[in-house]
């Protein structure tokens, strides 16, 4: 059995998230998703939704076998526990694949790192990012 990990913030679920998770699931037999804790998000604005709510929303998706909150201090702890065969990165996630591979090797975690494919909008006005959804809300209702 091939175990895949996807990870992210997953603030305000949208079709781009679903595409990423479907792509990740297709890379193996079992998909685990690690949801970043708000306190660990440093590369962009903090999520709006609480940690557990984001985890519960991701867990409710049919494509996801298990959803986990990330470790509060060490992002590699759940990866070590799950022991995946593949880590699937989102096509536009900020992660440096070589740095992740080096950190995995340093910790003795033997798994492949892959990128999910991009998903283009399927119709005019479709929003595929949390930032764009928030901007639209502010434009329309702010």
Wavefront OBJ file of the C-alpha trace (Angstrom):
o trace
v 0.000 0.000 0.000
v 1.294 3.453 -0.937
v 0.695 6.140 1.676
v 0.619 9.765 0.568
v 0.768 12.918 2.670
v -0.579 16.259 1.511
v -0.291 19.297 3.713
v -1.412 22.872 3.847
v -3.392 25.537 5.627
v -6.750 24.808 3.955
v -8.358 28.042 5.066
v -11.739 28.418 3.334
v -11.889 25.272 1.194
v -12.194 25.867 -2.543
v -11.860 23.918 -5.833
v -8.075 24.445 -5.904
v -7.774 22.606 -2.575
v -9.970 19.783 -3.819
v -7.910 19.439 -6.998
v -4.676 19.267 -4.965
v -6.086 16.588 -2.676
v -7.517 14.550 -5.560
v -4.155 14.760 -7.342
v -2.351 13.695 -4.155
v -4.761 10.795 -3.594
v -4.083 9.547 -7.126
v -0.397 9.181 -6.195
v -1.141 6.295 -3.841
v -3.669 4.178 -1.992
v -4.175 6.135 1.225
v -4.193 9.911 1.682
v -3.291 11.586 4.964
v -3.585 15.365 5.132
v -1.694 17.472 7.651
v -3.330 20.799 8.401
v -0.942 23.532 9.511
v -1.625 25.016 12.903
v -2.329 28.736 12.872
v 0.687 29.343 15.122
v 2.990 27.733 12.545
v 1.826 29.730 9.513
v 4.586 32.271 8.913
v 4.845 32.494 5.112
v 1.482 34.194 4.601
v -1.369 35.691 6.615
v -2.707 33.562 9.453
v -5.769 31.448 8.668
v -9.163 32.897 9.467
v -10.746 29.607 10.505
v -9.680 27.774 13.693
v -7.305 24.804 13.419
v -9.841 22.131 14.344
v -12.491 23.523 12.002
v -10.061 23.416 9.086
v -9.072 19.854 10.015
v -12.705 18.754 10.298
v -13.589 20.258 6.911
v -10.680 18.483 5.218
v -11.521 15.209 7.007
v -15.068 15.404 5.621
v -13.821 15.215 2.031
v -14.334 11.785 0.490
v -10.855 11.739 -1.045
v -9.170 12.083 2.391
v -8.534 8.964 4.483
v -7.248 10.803 7.570
v -6.756 14.461 8.478
v -4.320 15.509 11.208
v -3.345 18.781 12.809
v 0.334 19.540 12.423
v 2.657 19.349 15.392
v 2.858 22.646 17.311
v 6.673 22.792 17.147
v 8.084 20.302 14.640
v 6.406 19.858 11.260
v 8.158 16.520 10.727
v 6.660 14.751 13.783
v 3.407 13.694 12.038
v 5.377 12.737 8.930
v 7.563 10.433 11.029
v 4.458 8.917 12.647
v 2.593 8.363 9.358
v 5.725 7.115 7.516
v 4.576 8.001 3.986
v 5.840 6.756 0.658
v 5.063 10.093 -1.033
v 4.723 13.691 0.092
v 2.603 15.601 -2.403
v 3.191 19.351 -2.538
v 0.666 21.724 -4.036
v 1.739 23.100 -7.389
v 2.047 26.630 -5.957
v 3.126 25.897 -2.393
v 6.182 27.835 -1.255
v 8.152 24.735 -0.232
v 11.619 24.022 -1.608
v 11.549 20.381 -2.720
v 15.312 19.899 -2.338
v 15.254 21.291 1.218
v 12.375 18.991 2.166
v 14.151 15.988 0.651
v 17.314 16.848 2.597
v 15.391 17.223 5.879
v 13.616 13.914 5.286
v 16.915 12.176 4.565
v 18.477 13.702 7.680
v 15.631 12.241 9.762
v 15.801 8.848 8.066
v 12.424 9.195 6.341
v 12.557 7.475 2.960
v 9.844 8.934 0.757
v 9.444 10.651 -2.567
v 8.487 14.329 -2.869
v 6.211 15.219 -5.801
v 4.292 18.285 -6.970
v 0.597 18.182 -7.733
v -0.582 19.623 -11.016
v -2.130 23.047 -11.455
v -5.838 23.507 -11.944
v -6.999 26.254 -14.227
v -10.369 27.958 -13.731
v -13.102 26.073 -15.564
v -15.405 29.049 -16.004
v -15.242 32.817 -15.828
v -15.071 34.078 -12.262
v -14.181 30.757 -10.609
v -12.008 31.437 -7.549
v -9.183 28.998 -6.817
v -7.392 30.632 -3.906
v -8.316 31.676 -0.397
v -6.782 35.114 -0.949
v -8.942 35.735 -4.009
v -12.052 34.580 -2.160
v -11.309 36.954 0.717
v -10.665 39.839 -1.702
v -13.961 39.141 -3.480
v -15.828 39.081 -0.145
v -14.308 42.424 0.812
v -15.140 43.918 -2.607
v -18.706 42.659 -2.592
v -19.540 43.000 1.102
v -16.758 44.958 2.756
l 1 2 3 4 5 6 7 8 9 10 11 12 13 14 15 16 17 18 19 20 21 22 23 24 25 26 27 28 29 30 31 32 33 34 35 36 37 38 39 40 41 42 43 44 45 46 47 48 49 50 51 52 53 54 55 56 57 58 59 60 61 62 63 64 65 66 67 68 69 70 71 72 73 74 75 76 77 78 79 80 81 82 83 84 85 86 87 88 89 90 91 92 93 94 95 96 97 98 99 100 101 102 103 104 105 106 107 108 109 110 111 112 113 114 115 116 117 118 119 120 121 122 123 124 125 126 127 128 129 130 131 132 133 134 135 136 137 138 139 140 141 142
